[in-house]
């Protein structure tokens, strides 16, 4: 973040991995040095299979933070952690397309849109309920 | 001397393991100590072995009658009553001998059978020198287990069940459609590894491709897959393959298979309903500085998606823009479009060009559409789509 002398934000350039770390710190109330199981958060996520440098999307849903795998990983899944850093669920994407958006529904379900246009509905535990085709 | 020799021969017959020249214990005399040698068997050293040649066996020459050969008719058979469109031609047979060599031959008629069954070779394991002519890779060995799946015979010729109990098979560049029951009649054994790639399915929706009732077809050197739910597609294959069989149209056959392969590729991405018409051309292209692509959506917040089209295809040939209902029908959409989204493809984007297949309840299809077949990071992907202001449909 660069500020000019007049204190107005001119441009903000954030790399993807930095944005993800920023979102994680926001989610964990700026506890970027949060230690879980005697490990730093980044190491903890990596142990769960999440590579922050390759993650594409981080979405904060009410009580969870959902982190997707990037296109470089070849596996387009998503991982959810709660505010204590505890692993909640993993969504193993069976379709050969990266995740585009993740939204929470009022019903408690989670709607995932893939880049191919496919819409997936998950329950609160990350289980696939329905699949909707979208042309 | 002669008597002694006779006694030795008699002893050799009585104790073949000890006195025959093949016995190692007597041949390895240098390795034995004198005590072992003298007291080893409690007898004196035997005489050297004697070779007795057998008289040559003279067999009378076997005179066998010449094998009657049946010329397989190369005419196209008329359709069988009750099965319209069925028209198949018995392919020429090539036999594989027990030694693995291939030799062109024909099949002798099987006794006790008439008609087609008499000309279809019996299958099964082939013993040495036994019925080498019956192992015919072109006729194949195939057994559909549950009406779907990939079936491959032992010699590697692949046939596939494409729905409605039909088997799609390839011989050279020609494609054949046979009823699966006929394939089963021809078949004997199913290779155990042939069905390894068939996804187990429980038929429930939303469980991914591993649980969807799919039919995986293997072509020549390639695998492709269609959904068992695609009744319309299966019917099209059924009809199309039968037509191709009748017409022997190589170009149409290649187009048909390309369409099946493309839809199978998209099936893996979650599209159960075949997006592309398989009787129309399908191409894979790479975009240059592509302009003029749009996407029509019902909700501007969901502008992104895999299917796009040219803006000029939104217009009628008379020049007027198609209405939303007409666009829904033309591109077989499951929604009524309300907004136009501009699409800016990065150069080098892989696209699949084809024509929309009709989907029951959605539309009849026929419009030219493109599928974005490249993977983007989320940041790049969002940049592609921009909702056009004021372009309501």
Contacts between the chains, C-beta under 8 A, distances in Angstrom:
chain1	res1	chain2	res2	distance
A	16	B	377	7.1
A	16	B	379	6.4
A	56	B	377	5.6
A	56	B	378	4.4
A	56	B	379	7.9
A	57	B	378	5.0
A	68	B	378	7.9
A	70	B	377	6.6
A	71	B	375	4.6
A	71	B	376	7.0
A	71	B	377	5.7
A	94	B	207	7.6
A	94	B	208	2.8
A	94	B	209	6.0
A	94	B	210	6.8
A	94	B	270	7.9
A	95	B	208	7.1
A	95	B	209	7.6
A	95	B	268	7.2
A	95	B	269	5.3
A	95	B	270	4.1
A	96	B	268	5.2
A	96	B	269	5.1
A	97	B	269	5.2
A	97	B	270	7.2
A	97	B	306	7.5
A	97	B	375	7.8
A	98	B	375	5.8
A	98	B	376	7.4
A	98	B	377	8.0
A	98	B	378	7.3
A	98	B	381	7.7
A	99	B	378	7.9
A	100	B	304	5.7
A	100	B	378	6.8
A	100	B	381	6.3
A	101	B	304	7.9
A	113	B	302	6.9
A	113	B	304	7.4
A	114	B	269	7.7
A	114	B	270	7.1
A	115	B	304	7.1
A	115	B	306	6.7
A	115	B	372	7.7
A	115	B	375	7.1
A	115	B	376	6.7
A	115	B	381	5.6
A	116	B	266	8.0
A	116	B	269	4.7
A	116	B	270	6.7
A	116	B	271	7.7
A	116	B	305	7.6
A	116	B	306	4.0
A	116	B	371	8.0
A	116	B	372	8.0
A	117	B	304	7.5
A	117	B	305	3.5
A	117	B	306	4.2
A	117	B	307	6.3
A	118	B	269	6.8
A	118	B	270	4.2
A	118	B	271	7.4
A	118	B	306	7.9
A	120	B	206	7.7
A	121	B	206	7.9
A	128	B	206	4.9
A	128	B	207	6.7
A	128	B	208	7.1
A	129	B	206	5.9
A	130	B	205	6.9
A	130	B	206	5.2
A	131	B	205	6.5
A	131	B	206	4.9
A	131	B	270	6.0
A	133	B	270	7.1
A	133	B	271	5.8
A	133	B	272	6.8
A	133	B	273	6.2
A	133	B	334	6.6
A	134	B	302	7.7
A	134	B	305	5.9
A	134	B	334	7.1
A	134	B	335	7.9
A	135	B	275	7.1
A	135	B	305	7.4
A	135	B	307	4.9
A	135	B	331	6.5
A	135	B	332	6.8
A	135	B	333	5.1
A	135	B	334	6.5
A	135	B	356	7.8
A	135	B	362	7.9
A	135	B	369	7.9
